[in-house]
Amino acid sequence: MLNHIVNGKKVPMFPKAQAHIPPKLPFDIALGVSADSQQYGLIGESAGRKIAIDLNHPQTIISTGLQGSGKSYTCGSILEMSTQKFNGINYLQHEMATVVFHFSETQTYTSESCSMIHPNDNAQQVRELQAKYGARPSGLNDVIILCPKDKVEQRQEEHPDIQVLPLQFSSKQLHASHWKILMGAAGNDAAYLRYLNQIIRFYRNNITLDMLKDKILKSGLNDNIINLAMMRLMFAEQFICEDSDIHSLLKPGRLVIVDIRDELTEKNEALGLFIILLNLFSESRYQGKPFNKVIMFDECHKYINNPSLVGALTEAVREMRHRGTSVILASQDPQSIPTTLIELASIILMHKFNSPQWLKHLQLSNSALLNVSPEKLNTLKPGEAYIWASKSTDIGFSRQANKIMSRPRVTKHGGDTLTAIR
């Protein structure tokens, strides 16, 4: 290395270029962390103060509210600022991968996240976005949809601007616990469950569909149980392809929408599949290195009420913080969210709802929410919410819930209510 002498010391003539670090985005209060945050995004304002959510540490976020209250809009704000860098909105040194789990028993209810490829085109929101945050509308650059293979063509016609791929993974990527979720929903018959556990315990990580079929057909169990088990295998079979690598589909800066819209798919099947995908996605690496993810269970009140799977979901969510994965649970019905999951929450958002029982359900698991009354929630306007965080740079946001106004979205929101006159 060439040097020159300054004050008797050798100094490199061509010093190494320093990596460019963008200037930090100012905020007043950070939620999800009790000290300075290394990366974060602005979620909105409270009493004139800009509120940020920490995006460096894994969070468990619960967002509740009636349809049209702004629940989905706020969740979209969290997703966009986690996925991609936006001037004036986030300070993101490392982009994350984001995933949305979407289930509906009707074909017409598409995921609202599909609109995020487009910039926000609401004139009033765009003006506020620029005036208050100095930000401009923009769409996400990288979005894909995963769906059952027999729905790929239909979904591609619905979303010509988004790449649609079959939702498939290799049996080699499944752990023993994943097979138990896939097959355990065949019934609660004690003999069946004992036999299933024996197979899984013996073969562990070498389980294949063909092997399971053979073992179950030769099990000697009664015909009803065998038929149920074979139906479960048929459901699993549509998602298994030995040449697929689902981990490769996840990467920083990409939103993945898992679209399970099917009249023939049961709620417990969808939830079991989402739990397995949560575990698989959390293990994904990019270029051989681990990276952080945000995974959202969208409208989870539609499928989260299976008692036999709630334990598996709770355990999976509890493990996510060790895997650098944040989880968002979005629900129109707070009572659908098990108390075990509410107790794990690091951030709780309550948009407008008018049921005292819904509020009581949340307060039974978190006494810091007791300052909120049904009357306060009922008077909230769209976009307003009460927010609580287990950690905050302002202790007031951890001792009780505080009212905030969500910021305008950068990306287009797809959740506008269909009205008779428009």
C-alpha positions, 0 to 999 in steps of 0.5 A: 500500500502506498503511504505518505508521511504526516507528522512523522506517521505513515498515512495511506495515500488511498484510504479504504472507502467507507461503506455509505450509511444513510443518515438516521430518520428522526423520530420521537418515540420507538416501540419494540425497543427500550434503547436506540434502534438500529433500524426502524420505520415510522408507523404514525403520530401520537400527540404530534410526536412521530412514532417508530416501530423497531425493525431490528428485533423480532416482534409479535404484533397483534392488530385488531379492529372492525372492517374499515377501521384501518387494521389492514391499512396499518398492517400494510404500513408495517409490511411495506416499511419492513420490505423496502427502503423508503425515504422519509418512512424508514431507516432500513440498513437490511431489507427483510422478506415479508410473507402474508398468509391469506385464506378464504373459503370464497374465491372472490376475497383476494388478498389486499396485499396484492395492491402493494405493487402499485404506489398510493394514488389517493390524492389526499393521502399523497399530499399528507405523505409528502407534507408530514413525512417528506415521502413519495408514493411508491410500489414494492419492486418484488412481489410473488404469489404462491398458491395451490398448483391447480389454481396457478393459471386462475391466479395469474389471470387475476394478477397479470402484473405479479408472478404466480408460482405453485406452493410446493416444498420437498418432503426432505424439507419437512421435519417430523413435527410438520408431518404430525401437523399434516397427518394429525388432523385426520382424527383424534382416534387414540390408536391412529395417533399412537400408530402415527407417532410410531411411524414418525419416531422410527423414520424421523426425517426420512418420511415420504408420501409413498412410505406413509401411504404404504404404512397406513394401508397396512396398519390394520386400523379401521377403515374409517380412520384409514380413509381419513388418513388417506384424505390427509395425504391427498391434501398434503400431496398437492404441496409436495414436489421433490424438486422444489426448494421453498427456501429459495423463494424468500429473500430480502426485499421480497413480499410473498403472498401465500394465497389459499382460496379454495372452497374445498380447503378446510380451516384446520387444513389452512392453519396447519399449512400456515404453521408448517410454512411459518417454520419453513420460511423462518429457516430460510437463508439468503446467499448462505446467511440468515436474515430477518423476516416478517410473517403476517397471518391475515384475517386470522379469525377465519381459521385460527379457532382449531384447539388442536392446532393452537398449541402448535401455533403458539409454540411456533410463534414463541420460537420465532424470536430465536429465528429473527422472525416477526409475526403479525396476527391481524383479526377482526375478532379479538376473541378469536386470538388465544390468550396464550398468543396475546400474552406473547405480544410485544405490540398490540394495536386496537382499532375501532370495535364496539364489543365490550367483550372483545376488549375484555378478552384482550385486557384479561391477558394484558392489564396495561390495556385497562385504561382503554374503555369500549367508549374510547374504542367506539369513537375512533376514526379510520386510521386511529388506534390505541397502541401498547408496546412491551418495550418503548423509549417512552415508558408511557407506551408500556404502562398503558395504551396510547392513541395514535394516528397511522401515517399514510401508506407509501404503497396502494391499499387494496382494502377499500370497502365496496359500496353501492354508489362509487 
